């Protein structure tokens, strides 16, 4: 399950979540930036919680630059294949 700044705010499947991206982040020329900042991780034997800021941005094909800074929280569980994100919450301050 994903909670994000993108409508409908709650996404139950990865495919449905990905479909919302075109309305938020346009197509980019030469790549897209995702950079975690001020990341803090608390880990237990089989679970972990991480939170910080996520900087997203890029340049559109017509040369316009865009950038967003959002809050990000991730809840993870350890599986036999490694760590798996089981919950994600992305938000932006209401006055931003």
GIFEN-V483864 format. One record per residue. N is the residue number from 1. RES is the residue in three letters. OMEGA is omega in whole degrees, -180 to 180 (none if undefined). D_FIRST is the distance of its C-alpha to the first C-alpha in whole Angstrom. Layout:
n = <N & N>
res = <RES & RES>
omega = <OMEGA & OMEGA>
d_first = <D_FIRST & D_FIRST>
This chain:
n = <1 & 2 & 3 & 4 & 5 & 6 & 7 & 8 & 9 & 10 & 11 & 12 & 13 & 14 & 15 & 16 & 17 & 18 & 19 & 20 & 21 & 22 & 23 & 24 & 25 & 26 & 27 & 28 & 29 & 30 & 31 & 32 & 33 & 34 & 35 & 36 & 37 & 38 & 39 & 40 & 41 & 42 & 43 & 44 & 45 & 46 & 47 & 48 & 49 & 50 & 51 & 52 & 53 & 54 & 55 & 56 & 57 & 58 & 59 & 60 & 61 & 62 & 63 & 64 & 65 & 66 & 67 & 68 & 69 & 70 & 71 & 72 & 73 & 74 & 75 & 76 & 77 & 78 & 79 & 80 & 81 & 82 & 83 & 84 & 85 & 86 & 87 & 88 & 89 & 90 & 91 & 92 & 93 & 94 & 95 & 96>
res = <UNK & UNK & UNK & UNK & UNK & UNK & UNK & UNK & UNK & UNK & UNK & UNK & UNK & UNK & UNK & UNK & UNK & UNK & UNK & UNK & UNK & UNK & UNK & UNK & UNK & UNK & UNK & UNK & UNK & UNK & UNK & UNK & UNK & UNK & UNK & UNK & UNK & UNK & UNK & UNK & UNK & UNK & UNK & UNK & UNK & UNK & UNK & UNK & UNK & UNK & UNK & UNK & UNK & UNK & UNK & UNK & UNK & UNK & UNK & UNK & UNK & UNK & UNK & UNK & UNK & UNK & UNK & UNK & UNK & UNK & UNK & UNK & UNK & UNK & UNK & UNK & UNK & UNK & UNK & UNK & UNK & UNK & UNK & UNK & UNK & UNK & UNK & UNK & UNK & UNK & UNK & UNK & UNK & UNK & UNK & UNK>
omega = <180 & 169 & -171 & 177 & -178 & 175 & 14 & 178 & 176 & -179 & -177 & -178 & -179 & -178 & 179 & 178 & -179 & -180 & -178 & -172 & -177 & 179 & -178 & -178 & -178 & 174 & -179 & 175 & 176 & 174 & -175 & -179 & 168 & -179 & 175 & 179 & 178 & -178 & 176 & -178 & 173 & -173 & 171 & -178 & -177 & 178 & 178 & 176 & 180 & 176 & 180 & 178 & 179 & 178 & -179 & 178 & 180 & 179 & 180 & 179 & 179 & 175 & 180 & 178 & 175 & -180 & 176 & 173 & -177 & 175 & -179 & 174 & -180 & 173 & -176 & 171 & 176 & 176 & 178 & 179 & -178 & -178 & 179 & 175 & -180 & 177 & 178 & 177 & 177 & 180 & 177 & 178 & -177 & -178 & -179 & none>
d_first = <0 & 4 & 7 & 10 & 14 & 13 & 14 & 12 & 10 & 7 & 6 & 5 & 7 & 8 & 11 & 11 & 9 & 13 & 15 & 14 & 16 & 19 & 20 & 19 & 20 & 23 & 25 & 26 & 30 & 30 & 26 & 24 & 23 & 20 & 22 & 20 & 23 & 24 & 21 & 21 & 20 & 21 & 21 & 21 & 22 & 19 & 16 & 16 & 15 & 16 & 17 & 19 & 20 & 19 & 21 & 21 & 24 & 26 & 29 & 29 & 32 & 34 & 34 & 32 & 30 & 27 & 25 & 22 & 21 & 18 & 17 & 14 & 13 & 11 & 11 & 12 & 14 & 17 & 17 & 21 & 20 & 19 & 16 & 12 & 9 & 7 & 6 & 7 & 9 & 12 & 15 & 18 & 21 & 22 & 26 & 25>
